[in-house]
């Protein structure tokens, strides 16, 4: 589940908030319900406090569910009243009202966010932020984040200042689809063979849709909680809960004390979820029923004019004021949280957080008074629906155009960086002894880091995660099928066929191995899978919520083990993995004294028994735990601040296991001396950035290591044990 769960405070479609009453003709009427504004305030403050103090209010993300229920209630009530009054529903007018209500403030914040990105944020964050700004302007941010959630290389992206627009995207998609559904049911209700009233037919259809959505939410959340959190189908049932409340006009009791107790129970349910839930909670799924039903209970109870009852608290003017500006509070608070640390150069402190809270309230009030309210009611936009649509198209186009400009600039920088890297790497090593790994060569008097322009620039290095050269050859984390690619020399009669096997920490060596293959007439076949070391033990990820990824890894390892052993053309297997990122347990049918180490040997033995040499390439040294390009961008004049102490080097489980074996066909290759000296492991070596994130090599540094790696491989193959 995502730790950045967002709330989308949605306002009523018109100033008055409807309560369910009926005229003599059966048509519903509306009267003001200030407690709903108070409920909005509770929800948005849950989210704001969660973002500012996530450990103190670990479940504040449930505010999003509160708002989804409120929106389902208000929008369905509004649409149904129009169909009761006119016999139909004007989709153009409905969507135009939504545009005037929501887009002016949201597009303003996005436009200012684009300006803040290029003026206040490091260039390493421009590409991802630009992509999410565009997705937010087009109201598909939730799907963009869902895609990142299942993209192994994107899961650790830094939060962007537009990330909170995911819930606005869910609601906008609801506003597009929901009135179409209601109108279809209204048209269907006019058929002579339909015996139900429009209200009953609407309630029945929405109940079925809500039940299907809840069922899917439970299934998807258990299968892939990170992606399920963002996608629209897992959230529709929450809107449906509010919609059913609006249509069924539930009144739990006539006595005020009973209604007060019901409202209190609902409010307690919301608060308990906000306090008790955390990042480990499988959400939304069935556990979202607690805040959803709590919200339904508060709204169903209706006015309870007893002093200190929930209605009394929710209708106090300070509370309703926050509810009135809740949409803008939501829009402004998150960009301030993201941007301020880049301005101050420090993590948020208590004073900073209180300042953000005060600034959020001020900006929210100003934008409501001077942007939201005027543009919602101004005659020019309201005079004809097409004007609202034109405004939306123009505003979206401006934001998207800005993001395209940023992306094009980054593409230009990347092309320039590739040209410079190619020129440097193709130069004679003797002419450039202090560029790249040569800066750490024995006897070198070079500055280990270097003093020239960084190759590539940090903003280009970080983009290599999103546009990896070998994505087509690396299987996804939950997929068990084996993918085999051929690299290096691909002509007839290669001198050697070698297999490269492992997780993404094997993949990042391919620029070097491919160069070695081309120069040595070696064909390189790859067997690669995200987060899957080739071991007979079962690897466990701290972040893994289900066994699907581990099961697929086990299946993939078995198939790769057997396929390589049966392939007589392969004479050498080179394997590497990010063993320090995992924990290991006994797999089914195995029992190891030390699964983290002992699980590798049975796999290697099967390969050596089939006549192959096994080269275990030691994993790269660890970093300080944050994105290296981001750190370099933040410390351009003191790159050593991004280095780590050599004393912190951990053992590599696979290399340790090699040392325990007597098998002369299993060899260890260690290039640590081209990352570290006696004091530091460096983020930049000889002007070349080593890591594109916190642990994966840049393609430039991997390629620069090709001569060293080729020499070490030959030494390992000719060494006598």
N, C-alpha and C positions, 0 to 999 in steps of 0.2 A: 504494500500500500504506500502510496506516496506520502512523504512527510510534509508536502507543501499543499495540502488540500485547501481548496478555495471556496469562498462563498460568493454568490451573485445576488446582491440585494435588489430585488425587482420591485418597482413601485406599482401601485394600482393603475389600471388603464385610464382612470379619470380621477379627479380629486376626491370624490366620495368613494369610500370603501364599502362594498355592498354587504348587507346582512340579509339573510333569507326571510322574506315576508311575502305575503300574497294579497292581491286585491280580490275583489269578488269574482273577477273573471278567471282567477287562477294565475295571472301573470305575476311574476316576482317583481318586487320593488327593492329599493336599496336605502340604507341609512348608514351613517358614518359609524365606523367601528375603530376607535382609536387604539384599542388593545392590539390590533394587528400591526399598527405602526410600532407599538412597544415591542411586539414579538420580533419585528424586523431588527430593532435595536439590539435585542438580546442575541440574535443570530449573528449580526455583523460584528458585535463586540467579541463574541466567541472566537471568530476567525481572526480578527485583528490581534487580540491578546495571544492567540495561539501562534501567530507569526512572530510576535515580539517576544513572547516568553513560552516557547514550545515545550520546555520541560515542566513548567508549572501548570499549563493547561494543554495537556498532550492530546486531547480529543476535540479541541476546538473546531476542527474541520467539519464537525457535524452540523455547523451552522449552514453549510450548503444545502443539507437535506431539509432544514427548516424552511429555507427560501424556496426550494423546489415545491414543497407542499403549498406554501402560501401562493406561489405563482399559479399552480394548478387550480387552486380554489378561485382566485380572483379572475383569471382569464376565462375559465370555463363559465363562471357566473356571468361575466360580461357578454361572452358570445351567446350563451343561452338566452339571456334577456333580450338580445337583439333579434334572435330568431323567433322568440315569442311575440315580440312587438311588431316585426316586419314580415315574418314568415320566411325570411331568408337571411343570408349573411353576406355582406360586402367584403370580400377578401381584400380588395384594393384599399378600402378605407381602414380596415383593421390593420393591415401591414403598414400603411402610411402612418397611422397613429403610433405604432411600435417604433418606427424609424424616428419620428420626431421626439419620442420619449427617451429613446436609448442611445441613438447614434451620436448626437452632437457631443455629449460629454465623453463618450468612449473614444471617439475618433480624435478629440482634442488631446486626451491623455496619451493615445498612441502616437500622435504626431510629435508631442513634446518628448515622449519616450525615445523617438528616433533621434531627435536633436541631442538628448542626454546621452544616448549611446555613443555617438561619435565625438562628443565633447568631454564626457566624464568617465566613460568606461574604457578599460584597456582594449586594444584592437583584437586581442584573442577572443573576446566575447562578441565581437560585431556580427560575425556570420550567423551564429546560432540565434542571437537576438533579432537580427534582421528577418530570419526565417520565421521566427515566432511572431514578430510584429505583423508580417504579412498574413500569416495564418489567423491571427487575432482579428485583423481588419476584415477578413473574409469570413469570420466566425466558424473556423474549422480548427481552432487551436486545440480542442480536446482530442481530436483525431491525430494531430501532429504529436502531442505528448504521448498518446497511446502507442504510436509508432516508435517513439524514442524508448518507451518502456520495454519493448520487446527487441530493441536493437542493442546488442551486447555492447557495442562500442559507444553508444550514446547514453547509456544508463547513468553515467557519472557526470553528465554535462552540468555546468553551473546553472543555477536558476536564473532565468532572464526576467527583465522587468515587465514582460508581457505574459508571463506564465499564468498569472491569475485569471486571464481571459478564458481559460478552459471552461469555466462554469457559465460564463456569458454565452459561449458558443453552444453549450448544451441547451440553454434556454432559448436562444435564437432559433435553433433547429426545432425546438418544441413549438415556438410561435409560428414557424412556417408550416409545420405538418399538422398541428392540432386543429386549427380552424378548418382545414381541408377535411379532416376526419369528421368533425362535427357537422359540417355542411353535407357531407355524403350521407351521414345518418339521418339528418333532417329530410333530405330528399327521399331516402329510403322509407322513412316513416309515412310518407304520403301515399305509398302503394296501398291499393285497396285490400290486399291480402295480409297486410301488417296489422295485427290486432293491438299492439302496444302503443302507448302514447309516445310522443317524441322524448319526453323526459325519461320514461322507463327504458326506451330503446337506447338512448344515450348512456344511461347508467349501466345497462347491461353490456353494451359494447366496450365501454371504458373499463368495466370490471374485468372482462375477459382479457383485454389488452394489458391491464395492470398485473393480473395474475401471471400472464405469460412473461412479462418483463421481470417480475420478481423471481420467477423460476429461473430465468436466464441469468439474472444477477447472481443468484446463489451458485449456479453451476460455473459461470465465468469467473467469479471471485475466487472460488476454490481452485480453478485450473490455472488462472493467470491473474493474480490480484493487482499487479501493477498496471496492466493494460485495462482490466475491467473497471478500475476506478474512474477512468476518464470517458469511456465510450457511452454514447447516448442510450442504447438499448438497456443498459443496466440501471438507468436512472428514471426511465419513463414511469415506472410504477409509483414513484414518489409524487410526480405530478398528478398521476391518476388518483392517488389517495386524497389529495386536495380537491380534485374535480368531483369525486364521488360525494365528498362532504357538501360541496356546493349544490349538487343536484338532488341529494336526498334530504337536505334541510334537516339534519340531525339535531334534535334537542334532547339531551340526556335526562333532564329533570326540570320540573317547574320551580322547585324550591331553590332559593339563592344559595343556601349553605351547601347543598349537594353540588350545584354547578361550581361553586368556589373550590370544593374539594377535588372535583374532576380537573379543573384548570390547574390547581396546585400540583396534582399528580402528574399532569402533562409537563408542566414547567420543570418539576423535579426530574422527570425522565430525560429531558433535554440536557439539563445541567449534569446529571450523572454520566450521560454519554460523553459530554465534553470533558469531564474530569477523568473518567475511568478508561476510555479508549485511548489508544496510542498507535504508533507506527507499526506495531506488530499485529494489530487487529485486522482480521480479514474483512475488508470493507470495500463496497457497500454490503452486498449479500444480505443475509437475514438479520445480522446485527444492526443494520440501518433501520430496522423496524422500531427500535427504541426511540430515537429522536423523531422519526416520522409519525408514529402513533402519539407521541407526546405533543407534537405540534397540532395534530388533528384534535386531540383532547382539549387543548387550550382554546382553539377556535370554535369547536363544537359547544363548549360550555357557554359561550356568549357572555354578555355583560353580567357581572356579579358585583353589585354596588355595595359591597361590604368593606368596611375600612380594613386595609391591609390584606385583602384578598388579592390574588394575582392580577385581576382586572384593575384594582386600585393602583398597584405599582406600575403596571404596564401603561397606564394612561396619564402618569405624571408628565408634566410638560418637558422636563429635561430628557425623559426617556423617549417621548414621541418626537422630540426635536432630532435626536439621533436617528430615529426611524425615518423621519422625513428626508434626511440627507444620506441615508444608508447606502444608496446606490453610488454616490460620489465618494463616500468614505471607502467603499470597497475599491473603487477605481484608483484612488490616490495612494492608499496606504502601502501597497506592495512595491510600487516603483521607488518610493522613498526608502523602504527597507533595503532594497537591492543596491541603490545608488550611493547612499550615505557612506558606507564603509570604503568605497572607492574614493570619495572626496576626503575623508578624514584619515585614511590609511590605517585604520584600526577596526577591530570588531566592535559591534554595537555594545555600548555600555548603558547603564540604567538611564543616565542623563540623555543619551542619544535617543533611547526608546521613548522616553517621555516627550522629548522634542518632536519625534515623529508623530506621536499621538496627537499633540497639539496642532502640528502643521497639517495633519490629515483632516482634522475637524474644520480648521480654517479654510483650507482649499476646497473641501467638500461643500461648505456653506457658500463660498464664493461661486463655485461652478454651478451650484443649484440655482442661485439667485440670478446669475448673469449669463448662464449658458442653458441649463436644462429648462427652466421655466419659460424664458422668453422664446426659445425656439420651438418648444412644444405648443405654444399658444399663438405664436406670431401668424398674422393673417396670410403673409406671403406663402409660407410653406403649407399652411392648413387649407388654403383656398382650393387646391386641387391635388389629388393623390400623386399625380405624376411629378409634381415638384419635390415631394418628399423622396420619391424614388431617385430623381435626378441628383438630389443632395446626397443621398446615400452612395450612389455610384461615384460621384465626384470625390467625396471624402475618402472612400475606400481607395480610389485610384491614386490620390495624393500620397496616402500612407504606403501603398504597395510600390509606387514609383520611387519613393525614398529608399525603401529596402532594396529595390533592384539596383539603385545607384551604389549603395554600400556593397552589395554583392559583386557588382561589376568591378569596383575598385579593388576588392580582395582578389578577384580572379586575375586582374592585371598584376598585382603584387606576386601572386603565385607563379604566373608565367615568368616574371622577371627572376624570381627565386630559383626556379627550375633551370633557367639558362645559366645563372651564376653557379649553381651547384654542379651542373654538368661540366662547366668549364674547369672548376676547381678539382673535381674528382677525376677528370680525364688528364689532368696535368701530371707530369713526372713527379713522383713522390720526392725525389731528390731536390727538385726545384721548390717544392712546397713542404718542407719537413715539419713545419709547425702547424699545418692545417689538418684537422681531423685526428684520428687515433695516434698519428705519429708524434703528437705533442706529449704523449705519455710513454713513448718508446724508451727502452733502457738507454741511459746515457744522454738523453735529450736535455737540452738546457732551455727548452721552450716554456713559456707560460702555459700551464695546463689548460686554462680556459681560453686564452688567446685575447687579442685586442681589436680585432677587426669586426666588420658587420656580421651579425649572426646569420648562419646558413641552416635552414631557411629562417626568415623572420618568425617570431613567435606566433603571430596571427595566421601564418601559413602552416606552421607545424601543427597547431591544434586542429586545423581542418582535415588533416590526414586521417583522423579518426572517422570522420563522416564519409570520406571518399577514399576508402582504402583501395590499394591497387589489387588486392587479392580477395576481395569479398566473395567473388564467385567460387572460390576454392575452399572457403571456410564454412562448414556446416553450422547452422543455427544451434543455439543452446538447448532447445527442446526437441530437435529433429534427430532421429537415429540413423537415417540413411547415410551411406558412405558416398562422399564426393571425391573423385580422383581427378587431379589436373596434371598436365605435363608442362614443365618449364625447362629452362636451360637449353642444352643442345637437343634439338628435336629432329635431326637428320637421321639417316640410316647408320647402322652399326656404331652406336655410341661406345666409347671406351669403358664406360661404367654406367649403370643405372642405380641411382640412390633414391631412397624414400625419405621424405621429411614428414615426421609424424608428431602430433601433439595439439596443444591448444593455441590460443592467440599468441602466446609467447614462443611458439615455434613459427607461426606465420610471420612474425615481425623480422625473422632472420632471412626471409626469402629474397629480398633485394641483394643480399650478399651471396646467398647460395646460388641464385640464378646467374649472377655474374661468374661465379666459379664454374658452374656447369657450362656456360657458353665458352669460357676460355679453355676448359679442360676436356671438352667434348663429352661431358657427362649429361645424361638425361635425368632430370629431377622430377619424380612423381610425388605428389603431395596427398597426405591424409590428415586433414585438419578439422577441428571442431571447437567452437567456442567453449571455454571453461571446462575442458575435458582432457585431463592428463591421461596418458596411456599407462594405466596401472590395473592390476587385478583387484586392488582394494576399491572401496566405494568412496568417491570424493563427496564432500559435503560443503556447501556454501553457507556462510552465516546468514545471507539474505534470502536463501531459498525457502519458500513457503510450502512447496509441495515436492513430491518425489519425482515429478515428471522429468525434470532436467537430469537428475541423477540416474533415473531408469534409462533415459535415452543415451546417456554417456556409457553406462554399462554395456548396453546392446551394441553401440558403435565400437567400443574397444574390442569386444569379442570378434566382431566381423572384420575389423581392420587387422587384428592379430592374425587371424586365420588367412586372410587374403594375402598379406605380405609374406607369411610363411610359405604359402603355396606358389608364390611367384618366383620362379627360378631365375628370372632375368635380373632381379634386384640383388645386388651384392653388398650393399651397405645401407643401414637404417640410421638416420640422424634424428634424434628426438630431443625435445626440450619442452618444459612446461612451467607454469607459474605456481610451483608447489607451495610456496609460502602463503598463498591466498586461500588455501583449502585446509579443511580438516579431513581426516581419513578414518573410515571404519571398515570392518570386515564386510565384504560383499557376501551374497548368498553362496553357500558352498565353500567358503574360505575361512581360514582361521590363522591370523598372523600375530606374532608376538608384538610387532610394531607395524601396523598397517601403513603408516605414513611412509616408511622406508621399504618394508619387505614386499609391498605389492608390485614393485617394478620387476623384480628378478624373474618371476615366472613368465612374464611376457617376453623379456629379452632372451630367456633360455629357449623359448620356442623358435625365435628367429635365429639364434646362433646354431641350434640343432639343425636348422635347414640350410646352414652354410653361410650365413650372413654375418658381417661385422656390425656391431651396434656402437654408435657414437652418441654419448650422452653429453649434450651441450649445456654447460652450467647456466642457470638462469641469470638474467641481468641483475645487478645490485639494486636494492630498493631505494626509493626516493623519500622525500620528507612527507609524502602522503597527499600532497596537493598537485594540481596540474602544473607541471614544470613550465610550459609556455606562459601560463598566467603569472607564475612567480617571477619569471624572467622579465615579463612586461612590467611588473610592478616594481622591480629593482634593476632598472637598466644600467645604473652606475655602480651596482654592487652585486654582480651575478653570483658571487661566492655565497651570498645569503641563501641561495637556493640549493646549495650543496648539502650532503649528509656526511656524517662522520663514518670513517672506515670501521670504527669500533662497533658500529651498529650492523655490520654485515651478518646476516643469519646463515646457517647451514642450508645447503640445497639438498632436499631429501633424496633426490635421484642420484646426485653426485656422491653423497654419503653411502648409498647402497652400492655404487660401483666399487668403492673402496673396500667393501666387505666381501666382494666376490673373488673367486679364483679363476673365473672364466677369461681366458686370454683374448677372446674375441669381443669383449665389452670394454670400451675405452671412455674416459672422461676428457672433455676439452673445456678449458677454462680461459675465458678472455677478460676476467675481472681486472687484470692489470692495464687494460685499455679503457677502463671506466674509472679506476681509482688509483691513488697513490697511497703512501703510508698514512696520510692524514684525512683525505677527503675522497668521496665518490662524487664526480662532478656532473652538473646538469648540462654543461657545455664543455666540449673537449676540442681544442684547436679551432675555435670559432663555429663548430658545428653543434647544433642543439642535439642532445642525445635522446631525449624522450619527447614524444608527441602528447603524452598525458602524464600519468604518474608512474607508469611501468612499461609502456610499449615504446620501442625504438622508432625514431623518425626514419623514413626511408633513406635519407641522406647519410645518417650515421651508420645504418646497417650496411649500405653500399660501400661506405668508406672502410668498413671492417673486412671487406672481401679478401684483400691480400693476406691479412693476418689470419683470418679464419681458414683460408685455403692452405696456408703453411702449417697451421696447427692440425688440420685434418690429415695432411700427409704425414706429419710427425707421428700422430696417433696410430695410423695404419702401419707404419714401418717399425714402430717401437716394439721391443721384445720385453715381455713380462717375465 
